[in-house]
Amino acid sequence: MNHLRAFQTVGADLFTAGLNNSHSGNLSMRDNRMMAITRTGSMLHRLAATDIVETLIDGEDAETKRASREIPVHRAIYDGTSAGAIVHAHAPHAIALGFRFDRIVPADGEGRYYFPEGAPVIEVANSIASSEVAAAVVPLLKRVPIVVVRGHGTFAIGADLEEAFHWTSSFDHSAHILLLAHQAGMLRA
């Protein structure tokens, strides 16, 4: 499984778009019973071959310990959906709106087109790398391509990393527009 270029492109795009800081977020792609996932602590905008970990989806192996600490969530998503790839980002506008809303529904035309139901916001006691997040996001990702974890970030799925990045960047763009409209008093809560 050699998808280094796709990981590098999407990782750099997430950072350039301001959707992750220097060491946040993670990416993965499914390949049958295996996944390629970013290494824990990796800088997504500077990925090298050693930053991509190939490990089992349904069990532990020698490489599992090097994988992102979000691996339990990635495994659950692959187990419970048909996702081919996952992008986990710390999208600032989605996070900000997630503190106020239980569902973020875009106000702009493109956002409504791509996310007619909006994106659900989940709240769990442990929002980072937990079985709680895994259990909460999987049923939602069967219906929508992106979910916001309150105070933490987004999980988006797609057939490949580019599609999952598209959902992430498009949704945060719509969240930014929504946030600006609310700040300007143009929309009611």
C-alpha positions in Angstrom: 0.0 0.0 0.0 1.9 3.1 -1.2 -0.2 6.3 -0.8 2.5 8.6 0.4 1.8 11.3 -2.2 -1.9 11.5 -1.3 -1.0 11.7 2.4 1.5 14.5 1.7 -0.9 16.5 -0.5 -3.8 16.3 1.9 -1.7 16.9 5.0 -0.1 20.0 3.5 -3.4 21.3 2.3 -5.0 20.9 5.7 -2.1 22.9 7.3 -2.1 25.6 4.5 -5.9 26.0 4.9 -5.5 26.5 8.7 -7.5 23.3 9.5 -4.6 21.9 11.6 -1.7 23.3 13.6 1.8 21.9 13.2 1.2 18.6 15.0 -2.6 18.1 15.0 -4.9 15.9 13.0 -4.5 12.5 11.4 -5.2 10.8 8.1 -5.9 7.2 7.1 -6.8 5.0 4.1 -8.3 1.6 4.1 -6.9 -1.3 2.1 -9.0 -4.5 2.8 -8.1 -5.6 6.3 -5.3 -3.0 6.6 -5.1 0.7 7.0 -2.4 3.2 6.3 -2.5 5.9 9.1 -0.3 8.7 10.1 2.2 8.2 12.9 1.4 9.6 16.3 2.9 13.1 16.6 3.6 13.5 12.9 3.5 16.9 11.2 0.9 16.4 8.5 2.3 19.1 6.3 5.8 17.5 6.3 5.0 13.8 6.0 7.8 11.3 5.0 7.4 7.6 4.3 8.3 6.8 7.9 5.3 8.8 9.1 2.8 6.4 7.4 2.0 3.3 9.5 0.5 0.2 7.9 -1.5 -1.7 10.5 -4.5 -4.0 10.9 -8.0 -2.6 11.1 -9.3 -5.4 13.2 -6.4 -6.2 15.6 -3.0 -5.3 17.0 0.3 -5.9 15.2 3.9 -4.7 15.6 3.1 -1.4 13.9 0.0 -0.4 15.9 2.0 1.4 18.7 3.4 3.8 16.1 0.0 4.8 14.8 -1.9 7.9 15.6 -3.6 7.8 19.1 -6.9 8.2 17.2 -6.5 4.7 15.8 -9.5 3.4 17.9 -11.8 5.9 16.1 -10.4 5.2 12.7 -10.8 1.4 13.3 -14.4 1.9 14.4 -15.2 4.0 11.4 -13.8 1.5 9.0 -15.6 -1.3 10.8 -18.9 0.4 10.7 -19.0 2.3 7.4 -17.8 1.9 3.8 -15.3 4.7 4.1 -12.1 4.4 2.1 -10.4 7.2 3.9 -10.7 9.4 7.0 -9.5 13.0 7.7 -9.5 14.1 11.3 -8.9 17.9 11.5 -9.0 20.6 14.2 -11.1 22.8 12.0 -11.3 26.1 14.0 -14.6 27.5 12.7 -16.4 24.2 13.1 -15.0 23.8 16.6 -16.0 27.3 17.5 -19.6 26.8 16.3 -19.7 23.4 18.0 -19.5 25.0 21.4 -22.9 26.6 20.7 -24.8 24.3 18.4 -25.7 20.6 18.5 -26.0 20.6 14.7 -24.2 23.1 12.5 -26.3 23.9 9.4 -24.6 26.0 6.8 -26.3 29.2 5.7 -24.4 29.6 2.4 -25.6 28.1 -0.9 -22.7 25.8 -1.4 -22.8 24.6 2.2 -26.5 23.8 1.9 -25.8 21.9 -1.3 -23.1 19.8 0.2 -24.5 19.5 3.7 -28.3 19.7 3.5 -28.6 18.1 6.9 -25.7 20.1 8.3 -23.2 18.3 10.6 -24.1 16.8 14.0 -22.0 17.9 17.0 -21.3 15.2 19.6 -20.2 15.8 23.1 -18.4 13.1 25.1 -16.5 13.0 28.4 -13.2 12.1 26.7 -13.1 13.7 23.3 -9.6 12.5 22.3 -8.9 9.0 21.0 -11.7 7.4 23.0 -14.2 4.6 22.5 -16.9 7.2 23.3 -16.0 9.2 20.2 -15.9 6.0 18.1 -19.3 4.8 19.3 -20.9 8.2 18.7 -19.5 9.1 15.3 -20.0 5.8 13.5 -23.8 5.8 13.3 -23.7 9.4 12.2 -21.1 8.9 9.5 -23.5 6.4 7.9 -25.8 9.3 7.1 -23.5 12.4 6.7 -19.8 12.7 5.6 -18.6 14.8 8.5 -19.1 15.0 12.3 -17.9 17.6 14.8 -16.6 16.5 18.2 -17.3 19.4 20.6 -14.1 21.1 21.6 -11.9 18.8 19.5 -12.4 18.7 15.8 -14.0 17.0 12.8 -14.0 13.5 11.4 -14.8 13.3 7.7 -15.0 10.2 5.5 -14.6 9.7 1.8 -13.8 7.2 -0.9 -10.2 8.6 -0.7 -8.3 11.3 1.1 -9.1 14.0 -1.4 -12.9 13.5 -0.9 -12.6 13.4 2.9 -10.5 16.6 2.6 -13.1 18.2 0.4 -15.8 17.6 3.1 -13.5 18.9 5.8 -12.5 22.1 4.0 -15.9 22.8 2.5 -17.6 22.4 5.9 -15.1 24.6 7.7 -15.5 27.2 5.0 -19.3 27.2 5.5 -18.8 27.2 9.3 -16.6 30.3 8.8 -19.3 32.1 6.8 -21.9 31.1 9.4 -19.7 32.4 12.2 -19.2 35.7 10.4 -22.9 36.1 9.7 -23.7 35.4 13.4 -21.1 37.9 14.5 -22.5 40.5 12.2 -26.0 39.9 13.6 -27.3 38.8 10.2 -28.6 35.4 11.5 -30.4 34.4 14.6 -29.3 31.5 16.7 
